[in-house]
Each structure stands twice: as structure tokens, then as C-alpha cells.
Amino acid sequence: MIVANDGPDLIVVTQADHAQLSAALLSLWRADGLPEHPRRDDLLFAVREHDNGWQRADAAPRISPNTGRPTSFDRVSADSRLEIWRRSVRRHALKRPYPSLLILRHARAVNRRFWSAPGWSDFESELEALEKELLEECGIDEKQISADYAWLRLTDTLSLGGCGAFGGPGLFEGELRDYRFELGLGHIGLAPLPLAGATRLEISFRKLPNRVFSDDLDLASELATAVWRRRPIRIEHLAA
């Protein structure tokens, strides 16, 4: 769950809704050969499902014991993340091996700081074995895999920023062309703009009072009565 400040309130966005925004961005991409990409459907599936393991955690979010505020996705404990990412990498492995390979690469990329935590070395061994199986089944070379993963990495970054996980300017360098971006809650600026034009998408969210919650049940009660809303996300060309 993404937790962002919005004036005097907090807004919360599920990882599933953030991933849907990532996929919506990719579906509109008209640059870099993506419309004719031979694995475009697999790329869209991987981007849409890259956070599929967060569903249980988002259904029962916890407060931070230090602050009493809802715990955002980047502050979830190492133990919980281990369970989440075990689900994420295996959920579609049998039926969709190539998207699962890209999700596995994402699991490695976003969890580097946890590899020394208890239990994570065993998970790394599991990933190595699963990766070998998926590579054999897919038969796609490493250069292509690395280039395809760049789509997931870029759209994940843009969507997280648009949902308020972080903000400010940045530069994406990798297998695609370089993209400058400026991110903030409700706004994604890109240069060059790879879409047909300025675009407005939407994200589902709930609003919470920015207060200290006494326990997880207090947070759950507040979320249960919070109204689901839709917030526009503007995608615009970033001026020089």
C-alpha cells in the first residue's frame, strides 16, 4: 500500500491499483518500437501483475509501531516482504513463464537491501532455481530480457511517483532511450513524451485522517468506512 501526504490528510493506494496505472501507461506507449514488440502482451501482463503478491498485505495493512501511521510499502518488514515476494514470483510461473521471469527480476531489483536478512538467502536460492527453469522454458536471450525488464522498471517508477510514493526530477537511463521525468502526486512529466499526446489517467484511492492510530484494528476501522475515490493522473511533456 502506498501512503502519501495530501494536505492535512493521507491518501492510500493499493499496490494492485498502482500496477494497473503502470500497465495503463505502457498500453499507451507509442515510442521505442513497443506497438510492434513481439512480446508486447507478455510485457503488459508482467507490468500489470508485478505486485500481485501484495494483495493480502493491502487487505489488512498495519501501522508502524514507531509512528502509529499506516505502513507504506517501502517500510514493510523484511519478514512480510519475504512472504509477499514468494507469492509474486510464483503465482503465474506455470501458465505465464516469461512475465514471471520479468517479475522475478523485479523482485531481485527492489529487494537488494534485504538479502542479508534472516531467510532471504534461502529465497535467493529459490529464485535461482526458478529462474533457471523459466529461462529454459522461454528460450529468450539475456540481452532481450534485460531490455524487456526496462519497461517494467520505468513504468513502475513513473506510476509510483504519480501515486505520491515520492516526487521530484529524475533520469531513466537504460536499454531504452534516456527519459527525463518529473513526478508528483497526480502528475507525471516526461521528456521526450512517448505517448500520442498529453493524457489523463485515473487512480483509485482512499483518504484517511493524518493521525496516530492506536492499533491495526483502529486503522482497519477507518479504512472500512473510507470512501473509494478516483484521482486524475496527468501525463504531460516535460519542458526543457
C-alpha positions in Angstrom: 0.0 0.0 0.0 1.3 3.4 -1.0 0.7 6.1 1.7 1.1 9.7 0.7 0.5 13.1 2.3 -2.2 15.1 0.7 -2.5 18.4 2.6 -4.0 17.6 6.0 -4.9 14.1 5.0 -3.3 10.9 3.9 -4.2 9.0 0.7 -3.7 5.3 0.4 -3.3 3.4 -2.9 -3.1 -0.4 -3.2 -0.2 -2.0 -5.0 -2.7 -3.6 -7.4 -4.1 -0.2 -8.4 -0.6 1.2 -8.7 0.3 -1.7 -11.0 -2.8 -1.1 -13.1 -1.6 2.5 -13.6 1.8 1.2 -14.7 0.1 -1.1 -17.3 -2.2 1.7 -18.5 0.9 3.8 -19.2 2.6 1.0 -21.1 -0.5 0.3 -23.1 -0.5 3.9 -24.4 3.3 3.9 -25.3 3.9 4.7 -28.9 7.7 5.0 -28.9 10.7 2.7 -28.8 9.1 0.1 -31.1 6.7 -1.0 -28.4 3.5 -1.1 -30.5 5.1 -3.8 -32.8 7.1 -5.5 -30.0 6.7 -9.3 -30.4 6.3 -9.8 -26.7 4.1 -6.8 -26.0 1.3 -8.9 -24.5 3.7 -10.5 -22.1 5.2 -7.1 -21.1 1.8 -5.7 -20.4 0.9 -8.8 -18.3 4.1 -8.6 -16.3 3.7 -4.8 -15.6 0.1 -5.3 -14.6 0.9 -8.3 -12.3 4.3 -7.2 -10.9 2.9 -6.5 -7.4 0.4 -9.3 -7.3 1.8 -10.7 -4.0 0.7 -7.6 -2.1 -3.0 -8.3 -2.1 -3.1 -9.9 1.3 -1.0 -7.2 2.9 -3.1 -4.4 1.4 -6.3 -6.1 2.6 -5.0 -6.0 6.2 -2.5 -3.1 6.4 -0.6 -2.5 9.6 0.5 0.6 11.5 4.1 1.4 12.1 4.9 0.7 15.8 7.2 3.8 15.8 4.8 6.3 14.4 1.3 4.9 14.7 0.8 5.8 11.0 -0.1 3.3 8.2 2.9 1.4 7.0 3.8 2.3 3.4 5.0 -0.5 1.0 8.6 0.6 1.3 8.5 0.3 5.1 7.1 -3.2 5.3 9.2 -5.5 7.4 11.7 -8.0 5.9 9.7 -11.0 7.0 6.5 -9.7 5.5 8.3 -8.8 2.2 9.7 -12.2 2.0 6.2 -13.8 2.1 4.9 -11.2 -0.4 7.6 -11.7 -3.0 7.4 -15.5 -2.7 3.8 -15.2 -3.8 4.6 -12.7 -6.5 7.2 -14.7 -8.4 5.4 -18.0 -8.3 1.7 -17.1 -8.9 1.9 -17.2 -12.7 5.0 -19.3 -13.3 3.2 -22.3 -14.7 1.0 -20.5 -17.2 2.9 -17.4 -18.0 6.6 -18.2 -17.7 8.0 -15.1 -19.4 6.1 -12.5 -17.5 7.0 -14.4 -14.3 10.7 -14.2 -15.3 10.4 -10.4 -15.5 8.6 -10.3 -12.2 11.4 -12.4 -10.7 13.9 -9.9 -12.0 11.9 -7.1 -10.4 11.8 -9.0 -7.1 15.6 -9.1 -7.1 15.9 -5.4 -8.1 13.7 -3.9 -5.4 14.8 -6.1 -2.5 18.6 -5.8 -2.7 18.8 -4.3 0.8 17.2 -7.4 2.4 19.4 -10.2 1.1 21.3 -10.3 4.4 18.1 -10.5 6.5 17.2 -13.9 8.0 15.5 -16.2 5.5 16.5 -14.2 2.4 19.4 -16.3 1.4 17.1 -19.3 1.1 14.8 -17.2 -1.0 17.7 -16.2 -3.3 18.4 -19.9 -3.8 14.7 -20.5 -4.7 14.9 -17.6 -7.2 18.0 -19.0 -8.8 16.3 -22.4 -9.3 13.1 -20.9 -10.6 14.9 -18.5 -12.9 16.8 -21.4 -14.4 13.5 -23.2 -15.1 11.9 -20.1 -16.6 14.9 -19.3 -18.8 14.9 -22.9 -20.2 11.2 -22.7 -20.9 11.2 -19.2 -22.5 14.4 -19.6 -24.6 14.9 -15.8 -24.8 18.5 -14.4 -24.6 19.7 -12.2 -21.8 20.0 -9.1 -23.8 16.3 -9.2 -24.8 15.3 -10.0 -21.2 17.2 -7.0 -19.9 15.7 -4.7 -22.5 12.2 -6.0 -21.7 12.6 -5.6 -18.0 13.4 -1.9 -18.6 9.8 -1.4 -19.5 8.7 -2.7 -16.1 11.3 -0.7 -14.2 10.4 2.5 -16.0 6.6 2.3 -15.7 6.8 1.2 -12.1 8.9 4.2 -11.3 6.5 6.6 -13.1 3.4 5.1 -11.5 4.8 5.2 -8.0 5.7 8.8 -8.4 2.3 9.7 -9.8 0.7 7.9 -6.8 2.7 10.0 -4.4 5.3 7.5 -3.2 8.0 10.0 -4.0 8.4 13.1 -6.1 10.9 15.4 -7.9 13.0 15.2 -11.0 14.9 12.1 -12.3 16.6 10.5 -15.2 15.9 7.0 -16.5 19.0 5.5 -18.3 19.0 2.0 -19.6 18.2 -0.2 -22.6 15.5 2.3 -23.8 16.3 5.8 -24.8 17.0 8.2 -21.8 13.9 9.8 -20.3 13.8 12.8 -18.1 10.9 12.8 -15.7 9.3 15.0 -13.0 7.0 13.2 -10.6 4.4 14.2 -8.0 1.1 13.1 -6.7 -1.3 13.3 -9.6 1.4 14.3 -12.1 3.9 12.6 -14.4 6.1 14.8 -16.6 8.2 13.0 -19.3 10.7 14.1 -22.0 10.5 13.0 -24.6 6.8 12.2 -24.3 6.3 8.7 -25.7 2.5 8.9 -25.8 0.3 10.3 -28.6 -0.1 13.5 -26.5 -0.9 14.8 -23.1 -3.0 12.1 -21.4 -5.1 11.9 -18.3 -5.5 8.6 -16.5 -7.0 7.9 -13.1 -6.1 6.0 -9.9 -8.3 4.6 -7.2 -7.5 5.7 -3.6 -9.0 6.2 -0.2 -8.4 9.2 2.1 -7.6 8.9 5.8 -7.1 11.4 8.5 -3.4 12.1 9.1 -3.4 11.0 12.7 -1.9 8.4 15.1 -3.8 5.1 15.0 -3.9 3.2 18.3 -3.5 -0.2 16.6 -4.1 -2.2 13.4 -7.8 -2.5 14.3 -8.2 1.2 14.6 -6.7 1.6 11.1 -8.9 -1.2 9.7 -12.0 0.5 11.0 -11.0 3.8 9.4 -10.3 2.2 6.1 -13.6 0.2 6.2 -15.6 3.5 6.3 -13.3 5.4 3.9 -14.9 6.1 0.5 -13.2 4.9 -2.6 -12.4 7.8 -4.9 -10.8 8.4 -8.3 -7.9 10.9 -8.7 -6.7 12.1 -12.1 -3.1 11.5 -13.1 -1.9 14.0 -15.7 0.9 12.7 -18.1 2.5 15.7 -19.9 5.5 16.7 -21.9 8.3 17.9 -19.6 9.6 21.2 -20.8 13.3 21.7 -21.3 
